[in-house]
Amino acid sequence: MKILFIIPEIKSMFGTEKGVPIHPHVGIAYLVSTLKKNNYQFQIIDCGVETNWPKQLKKTIDDFSPDIIGITGFSYAYNYLYQTIKKVKSITSIPIILGGPHVSANKENILKETKVNFAMYGESEISLINFLEVFASKHPDFTKVPNLIWKNKTKTIINPPSKLIYHLDDIPFPDYESFKLSQYPCFDQKIIPIITSRGCPYGCNYCSVRLSMGQSFRPRSPQNVLKEIKYWHKKGFTNFDINDDCFTLDINRAEIICDLIIKSKLKIKFQLYNGIRVNNITLKLLKKLKKAGCFFIAYGCESGSQKTLDRIKKNITLDQVRQAVKYTNQANIRHAVNFIIGHQQETYSDALETLSFAKSLECDYVNFYNLVPYPGTEVYDWAIKHAHFLIPKDQYLKHISYRDINPIFETKEFTKEQRIKVMKQGFNLYERKLFQFRFGKILGTLFYLITRSPLIAHLSRKLVFDNKIFNKIFYFLISSSKN
């Protein structure tokens, strides 16, 4: 049985521009390691790093002759996903199975929208093996495959989900070496992503993570985490992006991971860019994180209005945010705090509170994001009922990103003009502090002033993300700033 995995191009954080994948796709890396363990043959095409992916796609299909093609996709870049599916269908009639977060959020409509043969939602390491076994049989019975979405004649069937994988230590490490690793920026920077747990027990109404990974916190053992770090360290990788949703949910476990790294005397660095919760942090843990090699943390705050925080079910207080920032400064770890504008029932006054609170924090910089109501989330259902969409509901994910200054919808309490005004102030605050953080106060301020021109900012981003030489220079400067 041969499987060809295709990873579509991605959208940059700035909207319609194409982005550059920093590292191999973590989800596909986990799937191929499981397939390798079960003696399946596979090939991978990452359209984001291939210079001419349509040509490479046709050549691979002709040479490899896969039995089935697997394609993954995110909702925020689903236009690239659908374009990829269309291209594949123009080349071959080989069956397609679709996976990724976009499937988990759009179960009912995914086969209708894409016209693929199958789709699989949720956690798929075990379910995919089950599917391939059934698919290869003489008389396949797809009713037996958990997480599968398929058609029985004209009727779409959504099979029940599989049990979540609680013993994550049993899953092989993600197989990044089956990708063309040297083509990714992470290779030159010697950075590898690592996920030490899955699932988030919290109920933030804007978040789509639980649609894919569930709400049960499922940690890997500290010993297993260290084993993966050591594996990549031996191959020359000294920098790790820990991309958990809840790395510090179990503070004792997080401390043990730090203790093991310290005891191993590995000279590594790691960062928690994905964000950790301010209510799951202590000064003791922060000091251990620093000693183990952590040099950057992002905190998820999302609003400077306590009323809004309660409404979106964030389950934190503003005092906890202030305390986390204070402790992180005491531990001497660089850090940022994340905010979102456009929450459910948020008013202009609430958003101004967020701006004021963000300015008051003694952190290295603040991130401001435009709320994107992802299908399947509570805020999406609310927006459909109560908001006025400024972009057609079936179009906004193609054109808008969380870094776009234009709102997707408006309400009577918070109009388009008000949202744009707040976002401009938030983005200006973010960009000024970020440039200073990355390049120093003087050079950073100069870059900030230069990029106030939208044209220069657009051209700069295209140079960085579309030109390999400028891309390497950019990441070299970032790496230097980290050091």
C-alpha positions, -999 to +999 in steps of 0.1 A: +000+000+000+014+034-011+003+067+003+012+101-011+008+130+014+003+165+000+006+196+022-009+227+004+007+261+004-001+283+034-012+318+039+010+343+057-001+360+089-007+392+068-037+381+047-037+369+011+001+367+007+016+332+006+036+322+036+068+301+040+065+270+063+092+274+089+094+237+096+078+204+084+041+198+091+040+183+126+007+164+121+019+147+089+053+140+105+034+120+132+013+102+107+043+091+085+062+078+116+032+057+124+030+044+088+067+036+088+063+016+120+035-004+102+056-009+070+036+013+047+053+031+018+048+069+015+060+100-002+055+137+009+051+168-012+051+201+007+038+227-018+051+255+004+087+246-002+086+231-037+097+256-063+073+241-089+049+218-069+024+211-098+053+197-119+067+177-089+032+164-081+027+150-115+062+134-116+057+118-081+023+104-090+037+089-122+068+075-106+055+065-072+020+053-083+003+058-049-029+038-040-043+068-022-035+105-017-038+122+016-041+160+018-042+181+049-056+216+054-062+245+078-094+266+077-074+298+076-059+288+043-086+266+028-085+284-005-050+269-011-063+236+001-092+236-024-069+247-052-046+218-044-074+193-045-085+207-078-050+203-092-047+167-080-080+158-096-069+173-129-039+150-129-052+117-115-083+098-105-065+082-075-088+084-044-082+113-020-086+113+018-087+147+034-075+155+069-065+183+092-082+210+113-105+221+085-121+187+084-126+187+121-144+220+119-165+212+088-175+176+091-209+178+076-200+198+045-165+187+037-172+160+011-197+183-006-174+213-007-143+194-019-157+163-037-129+142-022-136+105-017-130+104+021-121+126+050-109+120+085-114+142+115-097+144+149-067+124+160-057+101+132-026+080+140-046+049+148-077+057+127-056+061+095-041+026+099-076+012+104-087+030+072-058+017+051-065-018+062-102-016+053-094+003+020-070-024+009-095-053+016-115-070-012-149-060+004-142-028+024-166-020+052-160+016+060-185+016+089-158+000+110-133+030+107-136+056+134-133+093+126-140+086+089-163+107+068-174+089+036-203+084+012-226+054+011-240+060-024-253+095-021-255+097+017-227+112+037-218+091+067-198+105+097-185+076+117-182+079+155-148+092+169-121+069+181-110+070+217-084+096+224-048+084+226-038+087+262-005+068+261+013+093+239+046+077+247+036+048+226+035+070+194+067+072+175+084+106+174+074+128+144+094+118+114+108+151+101+136+134+083+112+120+057+107+156+046+132+176+026+143+191+059+171+212+044+146+233+025+130+247+056+143+278+075+144+257+107+172+236+092+197+265+091+185+278+124+188+243+139+152+246+153+128+216+157+092+218+168+082+195+197+048+188+212+048+174+247+011+171+253-023+172+235-057+185+244-069+216+263-095+213+292-105+250+289-135+263+270-124+296+254-153+303+230-130+314+200-106+284+200-109+255+176-081+234+191-105+211+210-123+202+177-091+184+166-074+174+199-103+172+224-106+187+259-087+160+278-052+170+287-029+141+276+007+146+285+038+127+274+061+116+302+090+139+310+114+111+302+099+106+267+101+143+261+138+144+270+144+113+248+131+132+217+151+163+226+183+142+229+175+125+195+176+158+177+204+173+198+226+145+186+218+156+150+229+191+157+196+207+166+200+230+197+168+251+196+133+238+202+098+253+197+075+238+223+041+241+206+018+227+233-015+243+240-011+236+277+026+229+285+023+241+321-011+228+329+006+202+352+032+225+368+049+195+385+054+178+352+068+209+336+092+213+365+104+176+360+110+182+323+131+212+332+150+192+359+158+164+334+171+189+308+192+206+335+205+173+348+214+161+313+236+192+308+223+196+272+232+230+259+198+238+243+174+267+240+137+265+238+107+289+235+070+287+242+057+309+214+024+291+212+014+306+245+009+294+280-018+303+305-011+330+331-029+309+358-006+280+353+027+295+361+048+301+393+081+319+399+097+286+409+088+271+375+099+302+356+133+301+372+136+264+363+125+271+327+152+298+325+179+275+339+168+247+315+172+270+284+139+288+279+145+322+265+110+333+254+074+328+265+041+341+251+011+345+273-025+343+262-045+372+277-069+380+248-086+410+265-078+438+289-114+439+300-124+415+328-160+416+316-149+403+282-126+377+296-155+362+316-178+363+286-153+344+263-147+318+291-110+325+293-111+317+330-083+341+340-081+375+357-062+406+348-043+404+381-030+370+371-017+385+339+001+412+358+015+386+382+028+364+353+045+393+337+061+403+370+073+368+377+087+364+342+107+396+345+120+384+378+131+351+361+147+372+333+128+355+304+118+376+274+081+375+268+050+388+250+013+389+258-013+382+232-046+401+227-076+397+203-099+424+191-135+417+181-147+392+208-183+382+213-204+412+225-172+433+228-178+471+227-155+499+215-150+509+252-140+473+260-114+473+232-100+506+245-096+490+279-076+463+262-053+488+245-048+506+278-040+474+297-016+462+270+003+495+272+006+491+310+023+457+309+061+457+313+066+429+288+089+429+257+060+433+233+023+426+228+006+408+200-027+420+186-049+398+165-081+403+145-107+378+157-113+351+131-145+331+138-135+296+128-163+272+119-172+249+147-164+274+175-189+290+198-180+325+186-187+314+150-222+304+159-227+336+177-214+357+148-237+340+123-267+349+145-258+383+158-231+400+136-232+417+103-205+401+081-185+426+060-171+398+039-194+370+026-194+341+051-181+317+025-153+340+015-136+356+045-112+327+053-098+331+018-089+367+022-086+376+058-060+367+085-057+374+122-030+400+112-054+418+089-065+453+100-100+448+083-126+432+105-146+402+093-178+414+109-192+443+128-219+448+154-240+477+166-219+479+198-186+478+178-187+491+143-163+486+114-147+521+118-142+516+155-126+482+150-102+495+124-092+524+146-084+501+175-066+475+153-044+503+139-034+513+174-029+477+185-008+468+154+013+500+158+020+491+194+028+455+185+051+464+155+071+491+174+078+469+204+085+439+182+110+456+160+128+470+191+127+435+206+141+419+175+167+444+164+174+467+194+159+500+203+177+522+177+176+499+146+142+485+156+127+520+158+142+528+124+126+497+109+093+506+125+093+541+111+102+529+076+074+503+075+047+529+083+044+531+045+019+503+035+037+499+002+071+495+018+057+471+044+041+450+016+073+449-005+094+441+026+071+411+035+073+398-001+111+400-001+113+382+032+087+355+024+092+350-014+129+355-018+151+327-003+181+350+002+162+377+020+144+349+039+177+336+052+189+371+061+157+378+080+159+346+101+196+352+107+188+386+122+160+370+143+184+343+154+210+369+163+184+388+183+175+357+202+212+352+211 
